[in-house]
Amino acid sequence: MNISSDKAIAAQMGALPHAEYEVGIFDPEADRMLLRRWNRETLDRSTSYLRAQNAGGKHIYVRPAGAHPYSLVDDLGLEAIEAMRRDGFAPALVIETSPGNFQAWVNHGRDLPADVSTAVAKELAATYGGDPSSADWRHFGRLAGFTNRKAKYQQPNGHYPFVKLIEATGCVAAASDSLIKAAEQRLVAEKTAAGQARARFREHSPSRYLGKSIQDFRNDARYAGDNHRTDLAYATYALSRGASLEDVEAAIRTRDLSHKGNERRQRDYIDRTVGKAREQIAKAPSLQR
């Protein structure tokens, strides 16, 4: 759909109606995002300004401001979008961000709390092969009608591909209610399980016989606040001194793992950490009991 940036913006915002939007103008050289919070009227008046920013090398992004009813699923192919339609998640908006690469916005028909919105977005990304790192309630999508200024997309003539509006129906996804309900139930179960794990850890803390707790590792300057390294170091330390898998898991779960995704993804993370810890113990005789 080859249309002007003005018409592309009008169609995109028409498919994602909202009281206000946050427009992100990203400067890759300065690694800085300039934010503008505009209503639809202001956004429509600002096309010339955004064109000038884009021509100067900036990327132009947009997202609904505050709570909203949408999920962004990024980095999709056309086959995945067709599968979404078949499954009742027909996108309200489809944007081609670079040749053969698409973003789909799904309208759930009602504003969602941040945690539910993120859980729903992650589930859609996991199911249809979208980018999991883009699946959260505050993620930006690209604004159609402007160029994608990533260096890898620069053409031999020096030009960049336009971000294209492919489809803008604004439809509400028919299967949203069941997806939202499942996400809400999963969040409740995960919070309950995490609370129980923390309670068990406080009651049966292995630090009583290990000498060091996981908090000691988190406070250790050697790990510079890197939770991945801290979890692995603690798991290696604790397992090599006889701690049970349950104790190690409970210790790791004393920090919020919800950013990893649903319970299955959190479990995968813990299993990978424990597996790497066991490998380190096996390779170092001094760590073996």
C-alpha positions in Angstrom: 0.0 0.0 0.0 2.0 3.0 -1.3 0.5 6.1 0.3 1.7 9.3 1.8 2.9 9.4 5.4 -0.1 11.6 6.3 -2.6 9.0 5.0 -0.6 6.2 6.5 -0.7 7.8 9.9 -4.4 8.5 9.6 -5.1 4.8 8.7 -2.8 3.5 11.4 -4.3 5.6 14.2 -7.8 4.9 12.9 -7.1 1.2 13.4 -5.7 1.9 16.9 -8.0 4.5 18.3 -6.9 5.9 21.7 -7.1 9.1 23.6 -3.3 9.8 23.4 -0.2 8.3 21.9 3.4 8.4 22.7 5.6 9.0 19.7 9.2 7.9 20.0 11.9 9.6 17.9 15.0 7.5 18.2 18.4 8.9 17.4 20.7 5.9 16.8 23.9 8.0 16.9 23.1 9.4 20.4 21.3 6.2 21.5 18.5 8.4 22.8 14.7 8.3 22.5 12.9 11.6 22.3 9.3 11.2 23.6 6.2 13.2 22.6 2.8 12.5 24.1 0.2 13.7 21.6 -3.5 13.3 20.9 -4.6 12.3 17.4 -5.1 15.9 16.3 -1.5 16.9 17.3 -0.1 13.8 15.7 -1.9 14.6 12.4 -0.4 18.2 12.5 3.1 16.9 13.2 3.7 14.9 10.0 6.1 17.5 8.5 8.2 17.6 11.7 8.4 13.8 11.9 9.4 13.6 8.2 12.2 16.0 8.9 13.4 13.9 11.8 13.2 10.8 9.8 15.2 12.3 6.9 17.8 13.3 9.4 18.4 9.6 10.4 15.9 9.2 13.2 13.5 6.2 13.6 9.8 7.0 14.2 7.8 4.9 16.6 4.4 5.0 18.2 2.5 3.3 21.1 -0.8 4.0 22.9 -0.2 6.1 26.1 -1.3 4.5 29.3 -3.5 1.4 29.6 -4.8 0.2 26.3 -6.5 -2.8 24.6 -3.7 -3.8 22.2 -1.0 -6.4 21.9 2.0 -5.8 19.6 3.4 -9.0 18.1 6.7 -8.2 16.3 9.0 -9.9 13.8 6.4 -12.0 12.0 6.1 -13.5 8.6 2.9 -13.6 6.6 2.3 -17.2 7.4 2.2 -16.5 11.1 -0.3 -13.6 10.5 -2.5 -16.0 8.6 -2.3 -18.5 11.4 -3.4 -15.7 13.9 -6.4 -15.0 11.7 -7.4 -18.7 11.6 -7.1 -18.9 15.4 -9.3 -15.9 16.1 -6.6 -13.3 16.6 -7.0 -11.4 13.4 -4.9 -8.2 13.7 -6.4 -4.8 13.8 -3.3 -3.5 12.1 -0.4 -5.0 10.1 2.7 -3.0 9.4 5.6 -4.1 7.2 8.7 -2.8 9.0 11.2 -4.0 6.5 10.9 -6.2 3.4 9.2 -9.4 4.5 9.1 -8.5 8.2 5.8 -7.5 9.9 4.3 -6.2 13.1 0.8 -7.1 14.0 -1.4 -5.2 16.5 -4.2 -7.2 18.1 -7.2 -5.4 19.6 -8.7 -7.2 22.6 -11.7 -4.9 22.9 -10.9 -3.6 26.4 -8.1 -2.0 28.3 -5.9 -4.5 30.1 -3.8 -4.1 33.3 -0.1 -3.9 32.6 0.7 -7.4 33.9 -2.2 -9.0 32.0 -1.3 -7.1 28.8 2.3 -8.2 29.0 1.3 -11.8 29.7 -1.1 -11.8 26.7 1.5 -10.3 24.4 4.1 -12.9 25.5 1.7 -15.7 24.9 0.9 -14.5 21.4 4.6 -14.0 20.6 5.4 -17.5 21.8 2.5 -19.1 19.9 3.2 -17.4 16.6 6.9 -17.0 16.6 7.1 -13.3 17.4 10.0 -11.6 19.1 9.7 -12.3 22.9 11.8 -9.3 23.8 9.2 -7.0 22.1 6.2 -8.6 24.0 5.2 -6.3 26.7 2.5 -3.7 27.3 4.7 -0.7 26.7 6.6 -1.7 23.5 6.8 0.7 20.6 5.7 -0.2 17.1 6.9 1.6 14.0 4.9 4.4 12.4 4.0 3.7 8.8 4.9 6.2 6.1 8.5 6.7 7.3 11.7 4.9 6.5 13.4 2.2 8.5 16.8 3.7 9.0 18.6 0.6 10.2 22.0 0.4 8.4 21.4 -3.2 7.4 18.4 -2.1 5.3 20.2 0.7 3.4 19.9 0.1 -0.3 22.7 0.4 -2.9 21.3 3.8 -4.0 21.6 5.0 -0.4 17.8 4.9 0.3 16.0 3.1 3.0 12.8 1.0 2.8 9.6 2.6 3.8 7.6 1.2 6.7 4.4 0.2 4.9 0.8 0.0 6.0 -0.5 -3.5 4.9 -3.8 -3.8 6.7 -5.8 -1.5 9.0 -9.2 -3.0 9.9 -9.3 -2.1 13.6 -11.2 -5.4 14.2 -11.5 -6.9 17.7 -9.9 -10.4 17.9 -12.7 -13.0 18.4 -10.6 -15.2 20.7 -9.4 -12.5 23.0 -11.6 -13.3 26.0 -10.3 -16.9 26.4 -6.7 -15.7 26.0 -7.1 -13.0 28.6 -8.9 -15.3 31.0 -6.1 -17.9 30.7 -3.4 -15.2 31.2 -5.2 -13.9 34.3 -5.5 -17.4 35.8 -1.8 -18.1 35.0 -0.7 -14.9 36.7 -2.7 -15.7 39.9 -1.2 -19.3 39.9 2.4 -17.9 39.3 2.1 -15.3 42.1 0.7 -18.0 44.5 3.5 -20.4 43.6 6.1 -17.7 44.0 4.7 -16.7 47.4 4.7 -20.3 48.6 8.3 -20.7 47.4 9.4 -17.6 49.3 7.6 -18.8 52.4 9.3 -22.3 52.2 12.6 -20.6 51.6 12.2 -18.4 54.7 11.2 -21.4 56.8 13.9 -23.8 55.5 16.6 -21.5 54.4 19.7 -23.5 53.4 21.9 -20.6 54.4 21.6 -22.0 57.9 24.0 -24.8 56.9 25.6 -23.4 53.8 27.1 -20.3 55.4 26.0 -18.0 52.5 22.6 -17.1 51.3 21.7 -16.1 47.7 21.4 -12.5 49.0 25.1 -12.6 49.9 25.8 -13.4 46.2 23.5 -10.6 45.1 25.3 -8.2 47.3 28.7 -9.3 46.0 30.3 -6.6 43.9 32.0 -9.2 41.7 28.7 -9.9 40.0 27.9 -6.2 39.4 24.1 -6.8 39.9 24.0 -9.3 37.1 21.2 -11.7 38.2 22.0 -14.4 35.7 25.6 -14.6 37.0 24.4 -14.4 40.6 21.9 -17.2 40.2 24.4 -19.5 38.6 27.1 -18.7 41.2 24.7 -19.4 44.0 23.4 -22.6 42.4 26.9 -23.9 41.9 27.9 -23.0 45.5 24.7 -24.5 47.1 24.6 -27.7 45.0 28.2 -28.4 45.7 27.5 -28.2 49.4 24.5 -30.5 49.4 21.6 -28.2 49.0 18.5 -29.8 47.4 17.2 -28.7 44.0 14.1 -27.5 45.8 16.2 -25.2 48.0 18.1 -23.8 45.1 14.9 -23.2 43.1 13.3 -21.5 46.1 16.3 -19.2 46.5 16.3 -18.2 42.9 12.6 -17.5 43.1 13.1 -15.0 45.9 13.5 -12.5 43.0 10.7 -11.7 40.6 11.1 -13.9 37.5 7.9 -12.7 35.7 10.1 -10.9 33.1 11.1 -14.3 31.9 7.6 -15.0 30.7 5.1 -17.5 31.9 5.7 -20.3 34.4 7.0 -22.7 31.8 9.6 -20.1 30.7 10.6 -19.4 34.3 10.9 -23.2 34.9 13.1 -23.5 31.8 15.4 -20.7 33.1 15.8 -22.4 36.5 16.5 -25.8 34.9 19.1 -24.2 32.6 20.8 -22.5 35.5 20.8 -25.7 37.6 22.1 -27.6 34.6 25.0 -25.2 34.1 25.8 -25.3 37.8 26.0 -29.1 37.7 28.4 -28.9 34.7 30.7 -26.5 36.5 30.7 -28.8 39.6 31.5 -31.8 37.4 34.4 -30.0 35.7 35.9 -28.8 39.0 37.0 -31.5 41.5 37.4 -28.9 44.2 33.7 -28.2 44.1 32.7 -31.8 44.4 31.7 -33.1 47.9 
